[in-house]
Amino acid sequence: MLIDWFTVGAQVVNFLILVWLLKHFLYGPILDAIDAREKRIARELADADAKKTEAQQERDAFQHKNEAFEQQRATLIRQAKEEAKTERQRLLDEARQAAESLSAKRQETLRNDAHHLNQAISRRAQQEVFAIARKALTDLAGTSLEERMSGVFMRRLREMDAPTKADFAAALASAAEPVRVRSAFDLPAAQREAVQNALNETFSADIHVRFETAPDLVSGIELITDGRKLAWSIADYLLSLEKGVDEILKKNDKPEVDANTKTGQRTHEHGR
């Protein structure tokens, strides 16, 4: 068989041309498209990895924030419980202190009321006793008793100590009005003369005397001049006795007041 080299050469040339044409117009664009697609896919994969990494970071940050929030919430709840417990205890302490203070004040009020009632009863009994004594002495008093009392008065006048006597003498010398001699009953003339003579002898002067009747006196007689008074009467004894009883009652009041003060101090210290 004979080979037609022209035909073979033409077919080779045609093949080469076909290969060139395929490579230039077909394989090249296809390869370029494949390369572009691979690059795009690689870029998208890189973007996806970046987004995945970013999403993981955001998830980690959110989880961290969530854990921090949970810790903060737990801390706040614990603090709120502790504060509520402290406030509850404080309110309970205040309520207990208020109740104790109120109870102490109530007891102190009851003690004071009882003490004041006892004092009022004691004073009323004292007043009634002295009022009865005065009334009884007033009913028993008479002219004869007043005469004997004037004798006692004149004796006291003559037995006056030197300073008192000098003081009365000065008052008598400077007095612009007569000396007043008061008695519960009208003294007889003889008793008046005796009192006048006792005054003249005591002060070595002619004393101008004005005798007065004072029903409010309880069996007694008194001398009054220029704001000074010399008296002797059962009323004076009763008054002295009343003062003594008042002093005793006041002394009895002091321990009660001191005890109440100490009780109040102890209550205040306990409340603090």
C-alpha positions in Angstrom: 0.0 0.0 0.0 1.4 3.3 -0.9 1.4 6.2 1.6 0.2 9.5 0.4 2.5 11.8 2.4 0.8 14.9 1.2 -2.5 13.6 2.6 -0.7 12.6 5.8 1.0 16.0 6.1 -2.3 17.8 5.4 -4.0 15.7 8.1 -1.2 16.5 10.5 -1.5 20.1 9.7 -5.2 20.0 10.1 -4.8 18.2 13.4 -2.4 20.7 14.7 -4.7 23.5 13.5 -7.6 21.8 15.2 -5.6 21.4 18.4 -4.6 25.0 18.3 -8.1 26.1 17.6 -9.4 23.9 20.4 -6.8 25.1 22.8 -7.3 28.7 21.9 -11.0 28.8 21.6 -12.2 25.9 23.7 -9.8 24.6 26.3 -8.4 28.1 27.2 -11.8 29.6 28.1 -12.8 26.4 29.8 -9.6 26.3 31.9 -9.9 30.0 32.7 -13.5 29.5 33.7 -12.4 26.6 35.8 -9.6 28.6 37.4 -11.9 31.5 38.1 -14.5 29.2 39.6 -11.8 27.5 41.8 -10.6 31.0 42.9 -14.1 32.1 43.6 -14.8 28.9 45.5 -11.6 29.2 47.4 -12.5 32.8 48.2 -16.0 31.9 49.3 -14.5 29.1 51.4 -12.1 31.6 53.0 -15.0 34.0 53.6 -17.0 31.2 55.1 -14.1 30.2 57.3 -13.7 33.9 58.4 -17.4 34.1 59.1 -17.3 30.8 60.9 -14.4 32.1 63.0 -16.2 35.4 63.6 -19.3 33.6 64.6 -17.3 31.3 66.9 -15.7 34.4 68.5 -19.1 36.1 68.8 -20.6 32.9 70.3 -17.6 32.7 72.8 -18.1 36.4 73.6 -21.8 35.9 74.1 -21.2 32.9 76.3 -18.6 34.8 78.3 -21.0 37.7 78.7 -23.8 35.3 79.7 -21.5 33.7 82.3 -20.6 37.1 83.6 -24.2 38.1 83.7 -25.1 34.9 85.6 -22.3 35.6 88.1 -23.4 39.2 88.5 -27.1 38.1 88.9 -26.1 35.5 91.5 -24.0 38.1 93.3 -26.9 40.6 93.3 -29.4 38.0 94.5 -27.0 37.0 97.3 -26.5 40.6 98.3 -30.2 41.3 98.2 -30.8 38.3 100.4 -28.1 39.4 102.8 -29.5 43.0 102.9 -33.0 41.7 103.4 -31.8 39.5 106.2 -29.9 42.3 107.8 -32.9 44.7 107.4 -35.2 42.1 108.8 -32.9 41.6 111.8 -32.7 45.4 112.3 -36.5 45.8 112.2 -36.8 42.9 114.7 -34.3 44.5 117.0 -36.0 47.9 116.7 -39.4 46.3 117.4 -38.0 44.4 120.4 -36.3 47.5 121.7 -39.5 49.6 121.2 -41.5 46.9 123.0 -39.0 46.7 125.9 -38.9 50.5 126.1 -42.7 50.7 126.0 -42.9 48.0 128.7 -40.4 49.8 130.9 -42.2 53.2 130.4 -45.5 51.5 131.3 -44.0 49.9 134.4 -42.4 53.2 135.4 -45.8 55.0 134.8 -47.6 52.4 137.0 -44.9 52.8 139.7 -45.2 56.6 139.5 -49.0 56.5 139.5 -48.9 54.2 142.5 -46.3 56.3 144.3 -48.2 59.6 143.5 -51.4 57.9 144.8 -49.7 56.9 148.0 -48.3 60.4 148.4 -51.7 62.0 147.7 -53.3 59.7 150.3 -50.5 60.4 152.8 -50.8 64.2 152.3 -54.6 64.1 152.4 -54.4 62.1 155.6 -51.9 64.6 157.0 -54.1 67.5 156.1 -57.2 65.9 157.6 -55.3 65.0 160.8 -54.0 68.5 161.2 -57.4 70.0 160.3 -59.1 67.8 162.9 -56.4 68.8 165.5 -56.9 72.5 164.7 -60.7 72.2 165.0 -60.5 70.2 168.2 -58.1 72.7 169.7 -60.2 75.6 168.5 -63.3 74.0 170.1 -61.5 73.4 173.3 -59.9 76.9 173.5 -61.4 79.5 175.8 -60.7 82.7 177.6 -59.0 80.9 180.5 -56.7 79.1 178.1 -55.9 82.3 176.4 -55.0 83.9 179.7 -52.5 81.1 180.5 -51.1 81.3 177.0 -50.6 85.1 177.4 -48.6 84.3 180.5 -46.3 81.9 178.5 -46.0 84.6 175.8 -44.9 87.2 178.4 -42.3 84.8 179.8 -40.9 84.2 176.3 -40.9 87.9 175.8 -38.8 88.5 178.9 -36.5 85.5 178.1 -35.7 86.8 174.6 -32.0 86.5 173.7 -29.9 89.7 173.2 -29.7 89.8 169.4 -33.4 89.2 169.0 -34.2 91.7 171.6 -32.0 94.3 169.9 -33.6 93.6 166.6 -37.1 94.1 168.0 -36.0 97.2 169.9 -34.7 98.7 166.6 -37.9 97.8 164.8 -40.0 99.3 167.6 -38.0 102.5 167.5 -38.5 102.9 163.7 -42.1 101.7 163.5 -44.6 104.3 162.3 -47.6 102.3 163.6 -48.4 100.9 167.0 -47.3 97.4 167.9 -50.0 94.8 167.1 -50.8 92.1 169.7 -53.2 89.5 168.2 -55.0 86.8 170.0 -57.8 84.4 169.1 -60.0 85.8 172.0 -60.4 89.3 173.3 -58.0 89.6 176.2 -59.3 90.9 179.5 -58.1 94.3 180.6 -55.8 92.7 183.2 -54.1 90.6 180.6 -53.7 93.6 178.3 -52.2 95.6 181.1 -49.8 92.7 181.9 -48.7 92.4 178.3 -48.2 96.2 178.1 -46.1 96.2 181.2 -44.0 93.2 180.0 -43.3 95.1 176.7 -42.4 98.3 178.5 -40.1 96.4 180.9 -38.4 94.3 178.2 -37.6 97.2 175.9 -37.3 99.9 178.6 -39.6 102.2 176.7 -43.3 103.2 176.7 -44.6 101.0 173.8 -47.8 101.9 172.1 -49.8 98.7 171.7 -52.9 97.9 169.7 -54.7 94.7 170.7 -56.5 92.8 168.0 -58.7 89.7 167.9 -57.7 87.1 165.3 -60.1 84.1 165.2 -57.8 82.3 162.7 -55.2 81.8 165.5 -55.4 78.5 167.2 -54.9 79.1 170.9 -52.1 81.5 170.8 -50.9 85.1 170.9 -48.5 87.0 168.7 -46.6 90.3 168.5 -46.2 92.0 165.1 -44.2 95.2 164.3 -42.5 96.5 161.2 -42.4 93.1 159.5 -41.2 91.2 162.6 -43.2 88.7 164.6 -42.9 87.1 168.0 -45.6 84.4 168.5 -46.5 81.5 170.7 -49.4 79.3 169.8 -50.5 75.8 169.3 -50.8 76.6 165.6 -47.0 77.2 165.5 -46.5 73.7 166.9 -48.8 72.2 164.4 -47.1 74.2 161.6 -43.7 72.9 162.7 -45.1 69.4 162.9 -46.5 69.8 159.4 -43.1 70.9 158.0 -41.4 67.9 159.7 -43.9 65.5 158.1 -43.5 67.3 154.7 -39.7 66.9 154.9 -40.1 63.2 155.7 -42.4 62.7 152.7 -39.9 64.6 150.5 -37.1 62.3 151.7 -39.3 59.3 150.8 -39.8 60.8 147.4 -36.1 61.0 146.6 -35.3 57.3 146.5 -38.2 56.6 144.2 -37.1 59.4 141.8 -33.5 58.1 141.9 -34.7 54.5 141.3 -36.8 55.7 138.3 -33.8 57.6 137.0 -31.6 54.6 137.2 -34.2 52.4 135.6 -34.5 54.9 132.7 -30.7 54.9 132.3 -30.6 51.1 132.3 -33.4 51.0 129.7 -31.6 53.5 127.5 -28.3 51.7 127.7 -30.0 48.4 126.9 -31.8 50.0 124.0 -28.4 51.2 122.6 
